[in-house]
Amino acid sequence: MNIKKWATSALAALIFFCAPLLGGCMGTTAPANSAGQTAEGTITVKVLNIGQGDSILIQTPEKTVLVDTSDVDERDKLRAELKKADVKKIDTVILTHPHADHIGGMDVLLDEYTVGMVYDNGMPSTSKLFLGYVKKLKDKHIERKGLVAGDRVDLGGGAVFEVLGPSAELVKEGNVKGYKHDPNNESVVGRLVYGNFSMMLTGDAEKKEEKEILAGGSPVQSTILKSGHHGSKTSSTADFLRAVRPEAALISCGVNNDYGHPHKETMKKYHALDIPVYVTAANGTITVTSDGKTYDISVEKGEKQ
């Protein structure tokens, strides 16, 4: 199944929400990245079907990027998805926060692929998975850097990841001994920007971090939203959705997962705003392609939710 929308100028006066499968009205996308890069081909973004977790593969004209790496018990699914996408090496890894369902596949990457650079939220964790990959990075002499709001990561070919959270102040607090961490709300959140196309990547950010991002005043309007916290009712607040104004929302979660994701409360909010929703549990891997002007969304099976 394949759907297509036209990305119009960020100067458009009216914002319309419409279901891409119906091929209806046109929607306004976010502006091109502020660093001024020009789209130089086509990018592909895949929300991988790796069960109850997150792993998002971004392939630009120059680089292969993975945002999060699935859960420990889903490593075989991650391997299979990367093989299907013909991934040979991974130039950049962005880990949103140290929960197992986001960093559980790091051993796969570090043992089986050449990895260029790893970014995370720059805060400590007592997680054995976290400590394990940090040690392995040192052993392999792979650079690790923490991200804060205002940073920009060049993904190649004119694609940029514009970081919206966590704030530098929060990261400073989070590195003080004895600080009580709230990993979901310390997630690396940012916009993938490619020409006039943009995609909000949220990790497991909940209401608290969404509010902090909006208060920060940076541009948040995005063509597509990767739903926060697997479609949990703790995320996707009405204020955040109105500010982001996505033309589609993509949710990564497992079939019949123990958490009931995506929550019906979240789905109601999306439907009230006429935002079509795609869910890996029902649709398999969700693939977005864009040339910086237009974009397509395709799924392996099923219909929008």
C-alpha positions in Angstrom: 0.0 0.0 0.0 1.3 3.4 -0.9 0.1 6.9 -0.1 1.3 10.3 -1.3 1.1 13.9 0.0 2.5 17.1 -1.4 4.6 19.2 1.0 3.8 22.9 0.5 5.6 26.0 1.5 6.0 26.8 5.2 4.6 30.3 4.4 1.1 28.9 3.7 -1.5 30.7 5.6 -3.8 27.8 6.4 -3.0 24.4 7.9 -5.1 21.5 6.8 -5.2 18.0 8.2 -6.2 15.2 5.8 -5.9 11.5 5.4 -3.1 10.7 2.9 -4.8 7.5 1.7 -7.7 9.6 0.4 -5.4 11.9 -1.5 -7.4 14.9 -0.4 -6.3 18.4 0.6 -2.8 19.7 0.9 -1.0 20.2 4.2 1.7 22.6 5.4 5.1 21.3 6.4 7.8 22.6 8.6 10.4 25.0 7.1 13.7 23.8 5.8 16.4 23.4 8.4 17.9 26.6 9.8 21.4 25.6 8.8 20.4 26.1 5.2 21.1 22.6 3.8 19.4 21.8 0.6 17.8 18.4 -0.1 20.1 16.5 -2.4 18.1 13.4 -3.4 15.7 11.1 -1.5 15.7 10.1 2.2 14.0 7.0 3.6 12.7 6.7 7.2 11.6 3.3 8.4 9.8 2.8 11.7 10.9 -0.8 12.0 8.6 -3.6 13.1 10.7 -4.8 16.0 7.9 -5.5 18.6 7.4 -3.5 21.8 10.2 -0.9 21.4 11.6 1.7 19.1 14.0 1.5 16.2 13.9 4.0 13.4 16.2 3.6 10.4 17.0 6.8 8.4 18.8 6.5 5.1 20.0 9.7 3.6 21.9 10.2 0.3 25.1 10.0 2.4 24.5 8.2 5.7 22.7 5.4 7.5 21.3 6.4 10.8 19.5 4.4 13.5 17.5 6.1 16.2 17.1 3.5 19.0 17.8 -0.2 18.7 14.8 -2.2 20.0 14.6 -4.4 23.1 16.9 -7.2 24.1 14.5 -10.0 23.3 13.8 -8.4 19.9 17.3 -8.5 18.6 16.6 -11.1 15.9 13.8 -8.9 14.5 16.3 -5.9 14.4 18.8 -8.1 12.5 16.1 -9.1 10.1 14.9 -5.6 9.5 18.4 -4.2 8.9 19.1 -7.1 6.5 15.9 -6.3 4.6 17.0 -2.7 4.3 20.4 -3.8 3.0 22.2 -2.0 5.8 26.0 -2.7 5.7 27.2 -0.1 8.2 25.7 2.5 10.5 27.2 5.9 10.4 25.3 7.4 13.3 23.3 6.0 16.2 21.0 8.2 18.3 19.8 6.6 21.6 16.9 8.6 23.0 17.1 7.2 26.6 18.5 4.2 28.4 15.4 2.0 28.7 15.9 -1.5 27.5 13.3 -1.3 24.7 15.3 1.5 23.1 19.0 0.4 23.7 18.5 -3.3 23.8 20.0 -3.9 20.3 23.2 -2.1 20.8 25.2 -5.3 21.1 23.9 -6.3 17.6 25.1 -3.0 16.2 28.5 -3.0 17.9 29.3 -6.7 17.3 28.0 -7.0 13.8 28.3 -3.6 12.1 30.8 -0.8 11.7 29.4 2.1 13.8 30.6 5.6 13.2 29.3 7.8 16.0 26.9 7.4 19.0 24.7 10.1 20.5 22.6 9.8 23.6 21.1 12.2 26.2 24.5 12.7 28.0 23.2 11.5 31.4 24.4 8.6 33.5 22.4 5.4 34.2 22.9 2.4 36.4 21.4 0.2 33.6 23.6 -2.8 32.9 22.7 -2.4 29.2 23.8 1.3 29.3 27.0 0.5 31.2 27.7 -2.3 28.8 27.5 -0.3 25.6 29.4 2.6 27.0 32.3 0.2 27.9 32.1 -1.4 24.5 32.2 2.0 22.8 35.4 2.8 24.7 36.9 -0.6 23.8 36.2 0.0 20.1 37.2 3.7 20.2 33.8 4.8 19.0 33.0 8.4 19.9 30.0 9.1 22.2 28.4 12.5 22.6 25.4 13.8 24.6 22.8 15.9 22.9 21.0 19.0 24.3 18.4 21.3 22.9 19.9 23.5 20.2 22.3 20.9 18.9 22.2 19.9 15.2 23.4 16.6 13.9 24.3 16.5 10.2 22.8 13.4 8.7 24.2 14.0 5.3 22.7 14.9 1.9 21.0 18.0 3.4 19.3 16.1 6.2 19.6 17.5 9.7 18.4 16.3 13.2 17.5 19.5 15.1 17.5 18.6 18.9 14.7 20.0 21.0 15.3 18.2 24.3 16.6 17.6 26.8 17.6 21.1 27.8 21.2 21.8 28.8 20.0 22.7 32.3 18.3 19.3 32.7 21.4 17.5 31.5 23.5 19.5 34.0 21.2 18.5 36.8 21.1 14.9 35.6 24.9 14.6 36.0 24.8 15.6 39.7 25.3 12.6 41.9 22.1 11.6 43.6 19.8 13.2 41.0 16.5 11.2 40.7 16.2 10.4 37.0 13.0 10.3 34.9 14.3 8.6 31.8 11.2 9.0 29.6 11.2 12.8 30.2 14.9 12.9 29.6 14.5 11.5 26.1 16.4 13.0 23.1 13.6 14.7 21.1 14.2 16.4 17.8 13.1 17.1 14.2 14.5 15.4 11.2 14.4 18.1 8.6 15.0 17.6 4.9 14.0 20.4 2.7 10.4 21.2 3.4 9.8 17.8 4.9 10.2 17.2 8.6 9.5 14.4 11.1 9.3 14.8 14.9 11.1 12.0 16.7 10.1 11.8 20.4 11.6 8.8 22.1 9.4 8.2 25.2 8.8 11.9 26.0 5.7 12.4 28.1 3.6 15.4 29.0 6.4 17.0 31.1 9.0 17.0 28.4 6.5 18.0 25.7 5.6 21.0 27.8 9.2 21.9 28.3 9.9 21.7 24.5 7.0 24.0 23.7 8.2 26.5 26.4 11.6 26.5 24.7 10.2 28.3 21.7 12.0 26.4 19.0 10.1 25.4 15.8 8.2 22.2 16.4 5.8 22.0 13.4 6.5 18.8 11.6 5.0 16.9 8.6 5.0 13.6 10.5 5.0 12.7 14.2 6.6 9.6 15.6 4.2 9.2 18.5 5.8 9.5 21.9 6.0 6.5 24.3 4.5 4.0 21.8 1.2 5.8 21.7 0.8 6.0 25.5 -1.8 8.3 27.1 1.1 9.8 29.0 2.2 11.5 25.8 0.7 13.3 22.8 -0.9 16.1 24.8 -3.4 18.2 23.0 -1.1 21.3 23.2 1.7 19.3 21.7 -0.3 18.0 18.8 -1.7 21.4 18.0 1.8 22.8 17.9 3.3 20.0 15.9 0.3 19.8 13.5 1.4 16.5 11.9 -0.2 15.2 8.8 0.3 11.6 10.0 1.3 9.9 13.2 3.4 6.7 13.4 3.4 4.4 16.4 5.9 1.7 17.2 4.6 -1.0 19.5 4.2 -4.8 19.8 1.3 -7.0 18.9 -1.0 -7.5 22.0 1.7 -5.8 24.2 1.3 -5.9 28.0 0.9 -2.1 28.2 -2.2 -1.8 25.9 -0.3 0.5 23.5 -1.5 2.5 21.7 -3.9 3.7 24.3 -7.4 4.5 23.2 -7.2 8.0 24.7 -4.3 8.8 22.4 -6.0 7.4 19.4 -9.1 9.6 20.2 -6.9 12.7 20.2 -5.4 11.9 16.9 -8.8 11.1 15.3 -10.3 14.3 16.8 -7.7 16.2 14.8 -8.2 14.1 11.7 -4.6 12.8 11.9 -4.2 9.4 10.2 -2.3 6.9 12.4 -0.1 4.0 11.4 0.9 1.4 13.9 3.7 -1.2 13.5 1.7 -3.8 15.4 -1.0 -3.7 12.7 0.9 -2.3 9.7 4.4 -3.9 10.0 7.4 -1.6 9.1 6.2 1.8 8.1 8.3 3.5 5.4 8.4 7.2 4.7 10.3 8.5 1.6 10.8 12.2 0.8 12.7 14.3 -1.8 12.3 17.3 0.4 9.2 18.5 -1.5 6.8 15.5 -1.4 6.6 12.4 0.7 5.1 8.9 0.5 4.1 6.6 3.4 3.9 2.9 2.7 3.1 0.0 5.0 3.6 -3.7 4.7 0.0 -4.6 5.5 -3.3 -3.3 6.7 -4.8 0.2 6.7 -4.4 3.4 8.7 -5.9 3.2 12.1 
